[in-house]
């Protein structure tokens, strides 16, 4: 079942910034603002489960701090063949509040 939760003011996340959100049950989500485009991902690298919250962000390219894998936040996966893909969550601005949809 899907559930929508508020994670903060829509104008609180400027371009180039990120926000780590704990959503309960040991889960966390990272929200990135890449040039005005919001991306909400599970805070778990699909390679080995490492946290992505502190990964280096260069444009839309996110580097996992544990093993150096790179993910294109616009495409959702690692570049090239043998793609590993991130788990994205729907995100939207609802009356000035950022809302993400999670499965519970």
The first five atom37 places (N, CA, C, CB, O) and aatype in JSON, in Angstrom:
{
  "aatype": [20, 20, 20, 20, 20, 20, 20, 20, 20, 20, 20, 20, 20, 20, 20, 20, 20, 20, 20, 20, 20, 20, 20, 20, 20, 20, 20, 20, 20, 20, 20, 20, 20, 20, 20, 20, 20, 20, 20, 20, 20, 20, 20, 20, 20, 20, 20, 20, 20, 20, 20, 20, 20, 20, 20, 20, 20, 20, 20, 20, 20, 20, 20, 20, 20, 20, 20, 20, 20, 20, 20, 20, 20, 20, 20, 20, 20, 20, 20, 20, 20, 20, 20, 20, 20, 20, 20, 20, 20, 20, 20, 20, 20, 20, 20, 20, 20, 20, 20, 20, 20, 20, 20, 20],
  "atom_mask": [
    [1, 1, 1, 1, 1],
    [1, 1, 1, 1, 1],
    [1, 1, 1, 1, 1],
    [1, 1, 1, 1, 1],
    [1, 1, 1, 1, 1],
    [1, 1, 1, 1, 1],
    [1, 1, 1, 1, 1],
    [1, 1, 1, 1, 1],
    [1, 1, 1, 1, 1],
    [1, 1, 1, 1, 1],
    [1, 1, 1, 1, 1],
    [1, 1, 1, 1, 1],
    [1, 1, 1, 1, 1],
    [1, 1, 1, 1, 1],
    [1, 1, 1, 1, 1],
    [1, 1, 1, 1, 1],
    [1, 1, 1, 1, 1],
    [1, 1, 1, 1, 1],
    [1, 1, 1, 1, 1],
    [1, 1, 1, 1, 1],
    [1, 1, 1, 1, 1],
    [1, 1, 1, 1, 1],
    [1, 1, 1, 1, 1],
    [1, 1, 1, 1, 1],
    [1, 1, 1, 1, 1],
    [1, 1, 1, 1, 1],
    [1, 1, 1, 1, 1],
    [1, 1, 1, 1, 1],
    [1, 1, 1, 1, 1],
    [1, 1, 1, 1, 1],
    [1, 1, 1, 1, 1],
    [1, 1, 1, 1, 1],
    [1, 1, 1, 1, 1],
    [1, 1, 1, 1, 1],
    [1, 1, 1, 1, 1],
    [1, 1, 1, 1, 1],
    [1, 1, 1, 1, 1],
    [1, 1, 1, 1, 1],
    [1, 1, 1, 1, 1],
    [1, 1, 1, 1, 1],
    [1, 1, 1, 1, 1],
    [1, 1, 1, 1, 1],
    [1, 1, 1, 1, 1],
    [1, 1, 1, 1, 1],
    [1, 1, 1, 1, 1],
    [1, 1, 1, 1, 1],
    [1, 1, 1, 1, 1],
    [1, 1, 1, 1, 1],
    [1, 1, 1, 1, 1],
    [1, 1, 1, 1, 1],
    [1, 1, 1, 1, 1],
    [1, 1, 1, 1, 1],
    [1, 1, 1, 1, 1],
    [1, 1, 1, 1, 1],
    [1, 1, 1, 1, 1],
    [1, 1, 1, 1, 1],
    [1, 1, 1, 1, 1],
    [1, 1, 1, 1, 1],
    [1, 1, 1, 1, 1],
    [1, 1, 1, 1, 1],
    [1, 1, 1, 1, 1],
    [1, 1, 1, 1, 1],
    [1, 1, 1, 1, 1],
    [1, 1, 1, 1, 1],
    [1, 1, 1, 1, 1],
    [1, 1, 1, 1, 1],
    [1, 1, 1, 1, 1],
    [1, 1, 1, 1, 1],
    [1, 1, 1, 1, 1],
    [1, 1, 1, 1, 1],
    [1, 1, 1, 1, 1],
    [1, 1, 1, 1, 1],
    [1, 1, 1, 1, 1],
    [1, 1, 1, 1, 1],
    [1, 1, 1, 1, 1],
    [1, 1, 1, 1, 1],
    [1, 1, 1, 1, 1],
    [1, 1, 1, 1, 1],
    [1, 1, 1, 1, 1],
    [1, 1, 1, 1, 1],
    [1, 1, 1, 1, 1],
    [1, 1, 1, 1, 1],
    [1, 1, 1, 1, 1],
    [1, 1, 1, 1, 1],
    [1, 1, 1, 1, 1],
    [1, 1, 1, 1, 1],
    [1, 1, 1, 1, 1],
    [1, 1, 1, 1, 1],
    [1, 1, 1, 1, 1],
    [1, 1, 1, 1, 1],
    [1, 1, 1, 1, 1],
    [1, 1, 1, 1, 1],
    [1, 1, 1, 1, 1],
    [1, 1, 1, 1, 1],
    [1, 1, 1, 1, 1],
    [1, 1, 1, 1, 1],
    [1, 1, 1, 1, 1],
    [1, 1, 1, 1, 1],
    [1, 1, 1, 1, 1],
    [1, 1, 1, 1, 1],
    [1, 1, 1, 1, 1],
    [1, 1, 1, 1, 1],
    [1, 1, 1, 1, 1],
    [1, 1, 1, 1, 1]
  ],
  "atom_positions": [
    [[0.84, -1.17, 0.0], [0.0, 0.0, 0.0], [0.89, 1.24, 0.0], [-0.96, -0.01, 1.21], [1.87, 1.31, 0.75]],
    [[0.56, 2.21, -0.82], [1.34, 3.44, -0.92], [0.81, 4.47, 0.07], [1.29, 4.01, -2.36], [-0.38, 4.54, 0.36]],
    [[1.75, 5.27, 0.58], [1.42, 6.3, 1.55], [2.26, 7.53, 1.24], [1.66, 5.81, 3.03], [3.46, 7.41, 0.99]],
    [[1.64, 8.69, 1.25], [2.36, 9.92, 0.96], [2.7, 10.63, 2.26], [1.53, 10.85, 0.03], [1.85, 10.78, 3.14]],
    [[3.98, 11.08, 2.39], [4.39, 11.78, 3.6], [5.07, 13.1, 3.24], [5.34, 10.9, 4.45], [5.74, 13.21, 2.21]],
    [[4.88, 14.09, 4.11], [5.52, 15.39, 3.93], [6.94, 15.32, 4.47], [4.7, 16.52, 4.64], [7.18, 14.74, 5.53]],
    [[7.88, 15.92, 3.73], [9.28, 15.88, 4.17], [9.9, 17.26, 4.31], [10.1, 15.06, 3.2], [11.11, 17.38, 4.52]],
    [[9.08, 18.32, 4.21], [9.61, 19.67, 4.41], [9.1, 20.65, 3.38], [11.09, 19.65, 4.38], [8.4, 20.29, 2.43]],
    [[9.47, 21.91, 3.6], [9.07, 22.98, 2.7], [9.73, 22.81, 1.33], [9.42, 24.35, 3.29], [10.9, 22.45, 1.23]],
    [[8.96, 23.06, 0.3], [9.46, 22.9, -1.07], [10.6, 23.86, -1.37], [8.34, 23.12, -2.06], [11.49, 23.53, -2.16]],
    [[10.6, 25.04, -0.78], [11.65, 26.01, -1.07], [12.88, 25.85, -0.18], [11.11, 27.39, -0.92], [13.79, 26.67, -0.24]],
    [[12.92, 24.81, 0.65], [14.06, 24.61, 1.55], [15.21, 23.86, 0.9], [13.61, 23.87, 2.78], [16.3, 23.78, 1.48]],
    [[15.0, 23.31, -0.28], [16.03, 22.52, -0.95], [16.43, 23.21, -2.25], [15.51, 21.07, -1.23], [15.75, 23.09, -3.27]],
    [[17.54, 23.94, -2.2], [18.0, 24.69, -3.37], [18.81, 23.8, -4.31], [18.85, 25.89, -2.93], [19.23, 22.71, -3.93]],
    [[19.0, 24.26, -5.52], [19.77, 23.52, -6.52], [21.14, 23.14, -5.96], [19.94, 24.35, -7.81], [21.84, 23.97, -5.38]],
    [[21.51, 21.88, -6.14], [22.78, 21.36, -5.65], [22.74, 20.82, -4.24], [23.8, 22.42, -5.72], [23.71, 20.23, -3.77]],
    [[21.62, 21.0, -3.56], [21.5, 20.52, -2.18], [20.84, 19.15, -2.13], [20.71, 21.51, -1.33], [20.25, 18.68, -3.11]],
    [[20.97, 18.54, -0.96], [20.34, 17.24, -0.71], [19.76, 17.24, 0.69], [21.35, 16.08, -0.88], [20.11, 18.07, 1.53]],
    [[18.87, 16.3, 0.92], [18.23, 16.17, 2.23], [18.05, 14.7, 2.54], [16.87, 16.92, 2.28], [17.51, 13.94, 1.73]],
    [[18.51, 14.29, 3.72], [18.33, 12.91, 4.19], [17.08, 12.88, 5.05], [19.58, 12.4, 4.98], [16.93, 13.69, 5.97]],
    [[16.18, 11.94, 4.76], [14.91, 11.84, 5.47], [14.77, 10.41, 6.0], [13.71, 12.21, 4.55], [14.89, 9.45, 5.25]],
    [[14.52, 10.29, 7.31], [14.26, 8.99, 7.91], [12.76, 8.76, 7.89], [14.84, 8.89, 9.36], [12.0, 9.59, 8.39]],
    [[12.33, 7.63, 7.32], [10.9, 7.39, 7.13], [10.38, 6.23, 7.98], [10.63, 7.1, 5.67], [9.25, 5.78, 7.78]],
    [[11.16, 5.77, 8.92], [10.72, 4.72, 9.83], [11.09, 3.33, 9.36], [9.23, 4.8, 10.01], [11.37, 3.11, 8.18]],
    [[11.08, 2.41, 10.29], [11.41, 1.03, 9.98], [12.83, 0.83, 9.5], [10.47, 0.52, 8.95], [13.13, -0.12, 8.78]],
    [[13.73, 1.74, 9.9], [15.12, 1.63, 9.49], [15.39, 2.13, 8.08], [15.56, 0.23, 9.59], [16.52, 2.01, 7.58]],
    [[14.38, 2.68, 7.42], [14.54, 3.18, 6.05], [14.86, 4.67, 6.05], [13.28, 2.92, 5.23], [14.4, 5.43, 6.91]],
    [[15.65, 5.05, 5.06], [15.91, 6.47, 4.83], [15.93, 6.73, 3.33], [17.24, 6.91, 5.49], [16.19, 5.84, 2.52]],
    [[15.63, 7.98, 3.0], [15.53, 8.44, 1.62], [16.4, 9.68, 1.49], [14.04, 8.73, 1.21], [16.48, 10.48, 2.42]],
    [[17.06, 9.83, 0.34], [17.81, 11.04, 0.06], [17.12, 11.76, -1.09], [19.31, 10.72, -0.28], [16.81, 11.17, -2.12]],
    [[16.89, 13.06, -0.88], [16.29, 13.89, -1.92], [17.36, 14.84, -2.43], [15.04, 14.69, -1.37], [18.0, 15.55, -1.64]],
    [[17.57, 14.85, -3.73], [18.54, 15.71, -4.39], [17.82, 16.72, -5.26], [19.53, 14.88, -5.24], [16.84, 16.39, -5.92]],
    [[18.31, 17.95, -5.26], [17.85, 18.96, -6.19], [18.97, 19.15, -7.21], [17.47, 20.31, -5.47], [20.01, 19.73, -6.9]],
    [[18.75, 18.66, -8.42], [19.73, 18.77, -9.49], [19.2, 19.79, -10.5], [20.0, 17.38, -10.18], [18.34, 19.48, -11.32]],
    [[19.71, 20.99, -10.41], [19.3, 22.07, -11.32], [17.78, 22.25, -11.36], [19.81, 21.8, -12.73], [17.2, 22.44, -12.43]],
    [[17.14, 22.18, -10.19], [15.7, 22.38, -10.1], [14.87, 21.12, -10.28], [15.29, 23.36, -11.1], [13.65, 21.16, -10.13]],
    [[15.51, 20.01, -10.61], [14.81, 18.73, -10.75], [15.01, 17.93, -9.45], [15.32, 17.92, -12.01], [16.15, 17.7, -9.03]],
    [[13.91, 17.52, -8.83], [14.0, 16.76, -7.58], [14.03, 15.27, -7.85], [12.83, 17.11, -6.67], [13.28, 14.74, -8.67]],
    [[14.92, 14.6, -7.13], [15.06, 13.15, -7.22], [15.05, 12.59, -5.81], [16.36, 12.73, -7.99], [15.87, 13.0, -4.98]],
    [[14.14, 11.68, -5.52], [14.09, 11.02, -4.22], [14.46, 9.56, -4.43], [12.66, 11.15, -3.55], [13.83, 8.85, -5.21]],
    [[15.52, 9.12, -3.71], [15.98, 7.74, -3.87], [16.11, 7.07, -2.5], [17.34, 7.69, -4.62], [16.33, 7.74, -1.49]],
    [[15.97, 5.76, -2.5], [16.27, 4.99, -1.29], [17.74, 5.21, -0.97], [15.94, 3.45, -1.46], [18.58, 5.22, -1.87]],
    [[18.06, 5.39, 0.29], [19.43, 5.65, 0.72], [20.2, 4.33, 0.85], [19.46, 6.42, 2.05], [20.71, 4.0, 1.92]],
    [[20.26, 3.6, -0.24], [20.92, 2.3, -0.24], [21.45, 2.01, -1.64], [19.95, 1.18, 0.23], [20.68, 1.93, -2.6]],
    [[22.75, 1.87, -1.76], [23.34, 1.55, -3.05], [22.9, 0.16, -3.49], [24.89, 1.64, -2.97], [22.96, -0.78, -2.69]],
    [[22.45, 0.0, -4.74], [22.01, -1.31, -5.2], [23.14, -2.33, -5.3], [21.33, -1.18, -6.53], [22.88, -3.53, -5.45]],
    [[24.38, -1.88, -5.22], [25.52, -2.79, -5.3], [25.71, -3.56, -4.0], [26.79, -2.03, -5.63], [25.82, -4.79, -4.01]],
    [[25.76, -2.82, -2.87], [26.05, -3.5, -1.6], [25.35, -2.86, -0.41], [27.54, -3.52, -1.35], [25.71, -3.14, 0.74]],
    [[24.37, -2.0, -0.65], [23.57, -1.43, 0.41], [24.17, -0.24, 1.15], [23.28, -2.47, 1.38], [23.6, 0.2, 2.15]],
    [[25.29, 0.27, 0.69], [25.93, 1.41, 1.37], [25.06, 2.66, 1.27], [27.34, 1.69, 0.77], [24.3, 2.82, 0.31]],
    [[25.17, 3.54, 2.26], [24.45, 4.8, 2.25], [24.95, 5.69, 1.11], [24.61, 5.52, 3.61], [26.16, 5.79, 0.88]],
    [[24.02, 6.31, 0.41], [24.36, 7.22, -0.68], [24.26, 8.68, -0.26], [23.44, 6.96, -1.86], [24.57, 9.57, -1.06]],
    [[23.85, 8.94, 0.98], [23.58, 10.3, 1.43], [24.79, 11.23, 1.33], [23.09, 10.27, 2.85], [24.63, 12.42, 1.09]],
    [[25.98, 10.71, 1.52], [27.19, 11.53, 1.47], [27.98, 11.36, 0.18], [28.07, 11.2, 2.63], [29.14, 11.78, 0.1]],
    [[27.36, 10.76, -0.81], [28.04, 10.58, -2.09], [28.32, 11.9, -2.78], [27.21, 9.69, -3.0], [27.56, 12.86, -2.63]],
    [[29.4, 11.95, -3.52], [29.76, 13.16, -4.27], [28.78, 13.33, -5.42], [31.23, 13.09, -4.8], [28.49, 12.38, -6.15]],
    [[28.27, 14.55, -5.57], [27.34, 14.86, -6.64], [27.99, 15.86, -7.58], [26.02, 15.41, -6.07], [28.36, 16.97, -7.18]],
    [[28.12, 15.46, -8.84], [28.7, 16.32, -9.87], [27.67, 16.42, -10.99], [30.09, 15.76, -10.4], [27.55, 15.51, -11.8]],
    [[26.92, 17.53, -11.02], [25.79, 17.62, -11.94], [24.75, 16.62, -11.52], [26.23, 17.37, -13.42], [24.26, 16.67, -10.38]],
    [[24.39, 15.71, -12.4], [23.42, 14.66, -12.04], [24.11, 13.33, -11.74], [22.41, 14.47, -13.16], [23.43, 12.32, -11.55]],
    [[25.44, 13.32, -11.69], [26.2, 12.1, -11.46], [26.53, 11.95, -9.97], [27.49, 12.1, -12.3], [27.28, 12.75, -9.42]],
    [[25.97, 10.93, -9.34], [26.17, 10.63, -7.93], [27.16, 9.48, -7.79], [24.83, 10.29, -7.23], [27.0, 8.44, -8.43]],
    [[28.19, 9.68, -6.96], [29.19, 8.64, -6.73], [28.98, 8.03, -5.35], [30.62, 9.22, -6.85], [28.95, 8.74, -4.35]],
    [[28.84, 6.7, -5.3], [28.7, 5.99, -4.04], [30.0, 6.13, -3.25], [28.34, 4.49, -4.27], [31.07, 5.82, -3.77]],
    [[29.92, 6.58, -1.98], [31.13, 6.77, -1.2], [31.82, 5.46, -0.8], [30.81, 7.56, 0.04], [32.99, 5.48, -0.42]],
    [[31.12, 4.35, -0.87], [31.71, 3.07, -0.44], [32.6, 2.44, -1.5], [30.61, 2.11, -0.06], [33.71, 2.0, -1.19]],
    [[32.13, 2.37, -2.74], [32.87, 1.65, -3.78], [33.1, 2.45, -5.05], [32.14, 0.4, -4.13], [33.69, 1.94, -6.0]],
    [[32.65, 3.7, -5.08], [32.92, 4.55, -6.23], [32.02, 4.35, -7.43], [34.29, 4.35, -6.65], [32.25, 4.95, -8.48]],
    [[30.99, 3.52, -7.3], [30.06, 3.37, -8.42], [29.37, 4.7, -8.68], [29.01, 2.25, -8.15], [29.08, 5.44, -7.74]],
    [[29.11, 5.0, -9.93], [28.46, 6.24, -10.29], [27.08, 5.96, -10.86], [29.31, 7.02, -11.3], [26.87, 5.01, -11.62]],
    [[26.14, 6.82, -10.47], [24.76, 6.72, -10.92], [24.33, 8.05, -11.5], [23.81, 6.3, -9.76], [24.6, 9.1, -10.92]],
    [[23.68, 8.01, -12.64], [23.12, 9.21, -13.25], [21.71, 9.38, -12.68], [23.11, 9.12, -14.82], [20.83, 8.58, -12.97]],
    [[21.5, 10.43, -11.89], [20.2, 10.63, -11.25], [19.1, 10.91, -12.27], [20.28, 11.77, -10.26], [17.93, 10.62, -12.0]],
    [[19.45, 11.45, -13.42], [18.43, 11.69, -14.44], [18.0, 10.38, -15.1], [18.94, 12.67, -15.51], [16.82, 10.17, -15.36]],
    [[18.95, 9.5, -15.38], [18.65, 8.22, -16.01], [18.27, 7.15, -14.99], [19.85, 7.75, -16.83], [17.5, 6.24, -15.31]],
    [[18.81, 7.25, -13.76], [18.46, 6.32, -12.7], [19.38, 5.14, -12.54], [17.11, 5.83, -12.92], [19.22, 4.34, -11.62]],
    [[20.36, 5.01, -13.44], [21.22, 3.82, -13.41], [22.69, 4.2, -13.59], [20.8, 2.83, -14.51], [23.03, 5.36, -13.85]],
    [[23.55, 3.21, -13.44], [24.96, 3.41, -13.74], [25.1, 3.54, -15.25], [25.83, 2.23, -13.18], [24.36, 2.89, -15.99]],
    [[26.03, 4.37, -15.71], [26.25, 4.48, -17.16], [26.84, 3.18, -17.73], [27.18, 5.67, -17.48], [27.51, 2.44, -17.01]],
    [[26.59, 2.92, -19.0], [27.19, 1.78, -19.68], [26.41, 0.49, -19.53], [28.57, 1.57, -19.17], [25.24, 0.49, -19.17]],
    [[27.09, -0.61, -19.82], [26.46, -1.93, -19.78], [26.46, -2.47, -18.35], [27.2, -2.92, -20.73], [27.17, -1.95, -17.48]],
    [[25.66, -3.5, -18.1], [25.59, -4.09, -16.77], [25.04, -3.13, -15.75], [26.96, -4.56, -16.34], [25.55, -3.02, -14.64]],
    [[24.01, -2.43, -16.13], [23.48, -1.34, -15.32], [22.91, -1.8, -13.98], [22.43, -0.61, -16.09], [22.18, -2.79, -13.9]],
    [[23.26, -1.04, -12.94], [22.6, -1.14, -11.65], [21.74, 0.11, -11.54], [23.63, -1.27, -10.44], [22.18, 1.2, -11.87]],
    [[20.51, -0.05, -11.07], [19.59, 1.09, -11.02], [19.18, 1.41, -9.59], [18.35, 0.81, -11.87], [19.05, 0.53, -8.74]],
    [[18.99, 2.7, -9.35], [18.56, 3.2, -8.06], [17.06, 2.97, -7.88], [18.9, 4.69, -7.9], [16.32, 2.85, -8.86]],
    [[16.62, 2.93, -6.62], [15.2, 2.84, -6.31], [14.67, 4.25, -6.06], [14.94, 1.91, -5.07], [14.95, 4.86, -5.03]],
    [[13.9, 4.77, -7.02], [13.34, 6.11, -6.92], [11.97, 6.07, -6.25], [13.22, 6.75, -8.31], [11.25, 5.08, -6.34]],
    [[11.64, 7.15, -5.59], [10.32, 7.33, -5.0], [9.67, 8.55, -5.65], [10.4, 7.48, -3.44], [10.35, 9.54, -5.91]],
    [[8.37, 8.49, -5.9], [7.69, 9.67, -6.45], [7.78, 10.84, -5.47], [6.2, 9.34, -6.76], [7.63, 10.66, -4.26]],
    [[8.04, 12.03, -6.0], [8.13, 13.24, -5.18], [7.39, 14.35, -5.91], [9.62, 13.64, -4.91], [7.42, 14.43, -7.14]],
    [[6.72, 15.21, -5.13], [6.0, 16.33, -5.72], [5.88, 17.46, -4.71], [4.6, 15.89, -6.21], [6.07, 17.28, -3.51]],
    [[5.56, 18.62, -5.24], [5.31, 19.82, -4.45], [3.79, 19.94, -4.32], [5.94, 21.11, -5.11], [3.09, 20.09, -5.31]],
    [[3.3, 19.89, -3.09], [1.87, 20.02, -2.83], [1.67, 21.22, -1.91], [1.28, 18.72, -2.2], [1.94, 21.15, -0.71]],
    [[1.21, 22.3, -2.47], [0.95, 23.51, -1.7], [2.15, 23.95, -0.86], [-0.25, 23.3, -0.79], [2.0, 24.32, 0.3]],
    [[3.34, 23.89, -1.47], [4.55, 24.34, -0.79], [5.23, 23.31, 0.09], [4.23, 25.51, 0.03], [6.23, 23.62, 0.73]],
    [[4.7, 22.09, 0.14], [5.31, 21.01, 0.91], [5.83, 19.94, -0.05], [4.28, 20.41, 1.91], [5.15, 19.57, -1.01]],
    [[7.04, 19.44, 0.22], [7.55, 18.31, -0.55], [6.91, 17.04, 0.0], [9.12, 18.24, -0.49], [6.92, 16.79, 1.2]],
    [[6.36, 16.25, -0.91], [5.7, 15.01, -0.54], [6.36, 13.86, -1.3], [4.16, 15.08, -0.85], [6.59, 13.95, -2.51]],
    [[6.66, 12.77, -0.58], [7.15, 11.57, -1.24], [6.15, 10.45, -0.99], [8.57, 11.18, -0.74], [5.46, 10.42, 0.03]],
    [[6.08, 9.54, -1.94], [5.2, 8.39, -1.82], [6.04, 7.17, -1.51], [4.38, 8.18, -3.11], [6.99, 6.85, -2.23]],
    [[5.69, 6.49, -0.42], [6.42, 5.28, -0.01], [5.46, 4.11, 0.04], [7.12, 5.49, 1.36], [4.26, 4.28, 0.24]],
    [[6.01, 2.93, -0.13], [5.23, 1.71, 0.07], [5.37, 1.31, 1.53], [5.71, 0.55, -0.89], [6.47, 1.27, 2.07]],
    [[4.26, 1.01, 2.15], [4.27, 0.59, 3.56], [3.77, -0.81, 3.7], [3.44, 1.53, 4.42], [3.71, -1.34, 4.81]]
  ]
}
